[in-house]
Amino acid sequence: MIVLTAALIGALLGGFNAKRRKGNGLDIAQYAAVYAIAFALLGLFATIILEKTL
């Protein structure tokens, strides 16, 4: 659940960031994808750490 939530938040932040920088549609999609992957990886590490400590 953490991974999916983090990926969604990352996609939204990436899309907003590209839109703020006045990117076209492909720029927005690329930023959203990259941020989603990065945030999903962070969420995965957070999930692993939480599972190991609990």
Short mmCIF file of the C-alpha atoms (twelve columns), coordinates in Angstrom:
data_MODEL
# 
_entry.id   MODEL 
# 
loop_
_atom_site.group_PDB 
_atom_site.id 
_atom_site.type_symbol 
_atom_site.label_atom_id 
_atom_site.label_alt_id 
_atom_site.label_comp_id 
_atom_site.label_asym_id 
_atom_site.label_seq_id 
_atom_site.Cartn_x 
_atom_site.Cartn_y 
_atom_site.Cartn_z 
_atom_site.pdbx_PDB_model_num 
ATOM 1  C CA . MET A 1  0.000  0.000  0.000   1 
ATOM 2  C CA . ILE A 2  2.831  2.355  0.831   1 
ATOM 3  C CA . VAL A 3  4.447  1.728  -2.551  1 
ATOM 4  C CA . LEU A 4  1.284  2.516  -4.505  1 
ATOM 5  C CA . THR A 5  0.559  5.630  -2.467  1 
ATOM 6  C CA . ALA A 6  4.133  6.857  -2.863  1 
ATOM 7  C CA . ALA A 7  4.020  6.224  -6.627  1 
ATOM 8  C CA . LEU A 8  0.776  8.173  -6.950  1 
ATOM 9  C CA . ILE A 9  2.120  11.087 -4.905  1 
ATOM 10 C CA . GLY A 10 5.318  11.040 -6.974  1 
ATOM 11 C CA . ALA A 11 3.389  11.092 -10.241 1 
ATOM 12 C CA . LEU A 12 1.321  14.037 -9.061  1 
ATOM 13 C CA . LEU A 13 4.363  15.971 -7.854  1 
ATOM 14 C CA . GLY A 14 6.238  15.248 -11.074 1 
ATOM 15 C CA . GLY A 15 3.311  16.353 -13.218 1 
ATOM 16 C CA . PHE A 16 2.855  19.564 -11.253 1 
ATOM 17 C CA . ASN A 17 6.585  20.263 -11.363 1 
ATOM 18 C CA . ALA A 18 6.717  19.864 -15.159 1 
ATOM 19 C CA . LYS A 19 3.585  21.973 -15.582 1 
ATOM 20 C CA . ARG A 20 5.118  24.711 -13.419 1 
ATOM 21 C CA . ARG A 21 8.187  24.678 -15.672 1 
ATOM 22 C CA . LYS A 22 5.872  25.128 -18.667 1 
ATOM 23 C CA . GLY A 23 6.550  21.704 -20.193 1 
ATOM 24 C CA . ASN A 24 4.483  20.212 -22.983 1 
ATOM 25 C CA . GLY A 25 2.441  17.028 -22.602 1 
ATOM 26 C CA . LEU A 26 5.355  14.670 -23.138 1 
ATOM 27 C CA . ASP A 27 7.469  16.548 -20.597 1 
ATOM 28 C CA . ILE A 28 4.687  16.263 -18.043 1 
ATOM 29 C CA . ALA A 29 4.327  12.530 -18.715 1 
ATOM 30 C CA . GLN A 30 8.061  11.942 -18.420 1 
ATOM 31 C CA . TYR A 31 8.378  13.901 -15.168 1 
ATOM 32 C CA . ALA A 32 5.353  12.065 -13.757 1 
ATOM 33 C CA . ALA A 33 6.817  8.677  -14.682 1 
ATOM 34 C CA . VAL A 34 10.273 9.400  -13.290 1 
ATOM 35 C CA . TYR A 35 8.936  10.841 -10.044 1 
ATOM 36 C CA . ALA A 36 6.522  7.908  -9.689  1 
ATOM 37 C CA . ILE A 37 9.351  5.393  -10.081 1 
ATOM 38 C CA . ALA A 38 11.586 7.251  -7.632  1 
ATOM 39 C CA . PHE A 39 8.857  7.608  -5.013  1 
ATOM 40 C CA . ALA A 40 7.807  3.969  -5.468  1 
ATOM 41 C CA . LEU A 41 11.381 2.876  -4.747  1 
ATOM 42 C CA . LEU A 42 11.429 5.008  -1.616  1 
ATOM 43 C CA . GLY A 43 8.096  3.508  -0.610  1 
ATOM 44 C CA . LEU A 44 9.480  0.021  -1.200  1 
ATOM 45 C CA . PHE A 45 12.446 0.701  1.072   1 
ATOM 46 C CA . ALA A 46 10.122 2.165  3.697   1 
ATOM 47 C CA . THR A 47 7.931  -0.937 3.516   1 
ATOM 48 C CA . ILE A 48 10.931 -3.253 3.896   1 
ATOM 49 C CA . ILE A 49 12.233 -1.277 6.872   1 
ATOM 50 C CA . LEU A 50 8.820  -1.278 8.534   1 
ATOM 51 C CA . GLU A 51 8.404  -5.031 8.016   1 
ATOM 52 C CA . LYS A 52 11.842 -5.765 9.447   1 
ATOM 53 C CA . THR A 53 11.336 -3.606 12.539  1 
ATOM 54 C CA . LEU A 54 7.806  -4.778 13.391  1 
# 
